[in-house]
């Protein structure tokens, strides 16, 4: 017999216990609840417990908590030789820079319009975009953007609670532009002492970058210890942060080549 998931009360921010999420043998592993709304208080309450919204056009709001959870420990980030060369070239090239929260709406729209293997349409529906833009105005959502020659070439966005970052989506218009943004996010997280980035779903691509699955108990224990800490105040990106990836030489070359 199929188990019914609960429908959330619009007036309450409570969620069912995450252990009640549908199991791995169900048709929707990790599905916890449906309904409710996307107001900032509910989204913050959800993320603090490891719950996130994910649904498509014509569906009710669906709330998920996957187990195991894919996590990228910032100390485990794998900067491959090819990506190191790409980022070093980016640093040295005039007109290339990382910006944070400069064009959050454009990043959200670009992520929503990017086609994904195995997905028909987008889960970043218009009401979802508006919800995350509200959180961006509050300083809870941040976009990390790769700019080349004055154009937005790629980027990502995610939710920050305390010393935890929840990655949501990324896009690129030029080769490796999203990976450059991720490398910059790693630098920011290392600077801010944010040890984990939540990646939600297990994929081979994320694993190649150093992400690994953790069980629900360990993930939720980490959230309890880190989401209540003071959040970083200044999310602007300074080129000196590339030193967190051992790219000081490229930065120095860039400064020496400047007029």
N, C-alpha and C positions, 0 to 999 in steps of 0.2 A: 504494500500500500504506500502510495506517495504521501510524504509528509507535507502539510501546508505550512508556509512561512507566515509569520505574524505581519499584520498591517499596523504601521506606526500611527500613533495618536498625534494629530497636528498640534495639539497644545502642549505636548510633553517632549522633552529632549532625550528621554530614556530610550535605550536600545536593549533588545534581548541579550542575555549572556552570549558571548561569542562562541561558546562551546556548542550552542544550538544551531550553528550554521550547518547547511547541508554538507554531508560527507563526500569523500572522494569517489564513491560509487554512484552518486546521484547524477542527475542530468545537469545540475548546476552547482558543482563543488564550490563551497565558500559562500553561497547565497544565504544571507541572514534574515533580511526583512524587506518590505516594500512600503511605498507610500511616504508620508511626511512631506517635507519641503527642503529647500536648499538655502535656508537663511544662514547667515554667518555663524550664529551660535550653535546651530545643529551641526554644521560642517566641522566646526572646531571640536565639538563634543565627540563626533564620529572619529575624526583622525586621532584624537588623543587615546582612543581605544583600539586603534588599528582597523577601523571600518571606513570604507570609501564608497561613493556612489558610482555606478557604472550601468548605463542603460542606453537604449536606442530610441529613435523616433517612434512615437506611438506607444511606447511602453510606460508603465508607472516608474517612479524613481525606485531603483533597486539598490540595496545596500549589501556589500560584500566584505568578507574577512577570510582571506585565503590561508590555507595551512597545508604545507609549510609556506613561509613567506620569503620571497626573494629579496635579499638585502645586499647592498654594496657597502662594505666597510671601507671608509675612505682610506685607511692605511693599506688596504688590499688592492686598490685601484691599479690595473695593469696598463701602464703606458708602453705600448709596443714600440719597437724601433721605428716602424713606419709612422705611427701617430706622433712620436716624439719629433721626427723630422718635419711633419706637417705643422705641428704647433710652433716649432722653432722658426719655420719659414713665415708663418702667420705673424709672429712677434716682430720679425725683422722687416716685414713689408709695410711701407708707408700706407696709411689709410685703412689698416686693419686694426680693429680694437674690439674689446669686450665691453659691453654695456649691460647694466643691470636695471631692470624696471623702467627702461626708456620707452619701450613699445610693447607693453604687456598685451594690449588688445590685439595688435598685429600678430604677436606670437601665438595667442590663443586661436585666432582665426586660421593661421597657417597650420597649426597642429590639427585643427578640426578638418581641414581640407586635404590633408596628406593621406594618400591611400596606404593601407596596411595589408600585408599578406594575410589572407584568411579572414578578412573583415569586409563586410558589405555595408558601406556607409560609415558614419562616425558615431562614437559615443559622446563626443563633445558637442552635444546639441546646443542650440541657442540659449536655452535657459541655464545650461551648465556654464556656458561662456560668461553669461551675465553674473552668475553666482561667484565665479572665481575672480571676475573683475572687481566685484564688491570687496572680496577678501584682499585683492591687490591694493585697493585704495586704503584698506585698513592696515596694510603692511604685513599681512599673513601669507599672501601668495607673492612669489618673486619669479621674474623671468630673467634668465641669463641669455644674452643675445650676442651672436657673432656678426659683426659688421665688417664689410669689405667694400672699400671705395664709396662709402656713404650709403650703402644698401644693406638691408637686413638679409643676411645669407643663410642663417640658421639659428636655432636656439632651443630652449626648453623652458618649462615652468613647473613649479611645484609649491607645496605648502610647507611653511616653517612654523613649528610649534616648539618653543624653548630651544633645546639643542638637538632637534630632530628635523630632518628634511624628508618630505614625502614627494618623490619624483612622480610627475603625472604624465607628461608627454613631451616629445621633441620633434623637430622637423629640420629639413635642410633644403636649401635651394642651390647650394654649391657643394661639391664633393667634400665630405668630412666636416662640414660646418657645424653639424650637431655634435659630433665628437669633440670638436674644439670647445664648444659651449660646456659639454660635460667635464672636460679637463679643467675648465675655469671654475665650474661648480665645486669640483674636488678641492681646488686651491682655496676657495672661499670657506668650505666646510673645515678644512684643516686649520685655516686661520681662526675660525670661530669656535674651534673645539666641538664640532658636530661629527661624531664618530660614525654614524650610520645614515645611509640614504635608502629609504624604502623604495623598492622597485616593483612591488606588488606581484607581478607574474613571472614565472620561470621561463626564460628563453635562452637559447644557445648564445645569442648575441650578448646578453647581459653577463652570462657566465664567462665569455671571452674577455670581458672588461674587469673581471674580478668578483662579480656578484656570486652569492651562494645562498642556498635556502637555509632558513632557521625555523624551528618549530614555533607554534603559536605561543606556548608558555614563555619561551625565551624572548620572543619578539615583544610580547605584552609587558614582560618585566622590564625590558629596555625602555619601552615607552613610559612606563610609570616612573622610571628614574630620570628621564631626560626631558619629557615634554613640559614639565612644570618649572624647569630652570629658566632664568632670564633669557629672552631671545636676543640675538645680535641686534645692535642698533643701526649700524651703517652697512648697507648691502652694496655700496658702490664698489666697483672693481678697480684696484690699483695694479698697474703692471708689475710692481714688485712682488705681487702674490705668485707670479709664475715660479718664483724660487722654491715654492712648496713642491714643485715637480722636478727640481734640479735644472731649471732652464735659465738660470741667472746669466750664463754666457750669452745666450741669444738676446736677452734683454740688454745686456751691456753693449753688444754689437749694434743693436737698434739705436741706443742712445748715442753711441759714438758716430753713427752714420747720420744722425739728425743734423740739420743745418744750424 
